[in-house]
Amino acid sequence: MALQLDPDFVTAVHNLGTVNLTTGNAVEALKYFERAIEIDPKFVPAYGNLAVIHLGKGEKEEAIHNLQKNIGIAKF
């Protein structure tokens, strides 16, 4: 497993979050997405996925905050 070789491999951490999110485990997914951002604060996909989780929990302001960070970093 990639994380055994490099626990700071941001793509692998994010992918574990994505797997957890798609299998309905938002609580665990949240941990992985937050960890991905700890590793690389400019890792855009993690912010979008955090927004999805927060929106699903009815936390609209937090979802908007994460989307704004996503857009700000990506500079569309």
Buried (B, 14 or more C-beta within 10 A) or exposed (E): EEEEEEEEBBEBBBBBBBEBBEEEBBEBBBBBBBBBBEBBEEBBBBBBBBBBBBBEEEBEEBBEBBBEBBEEEEEE
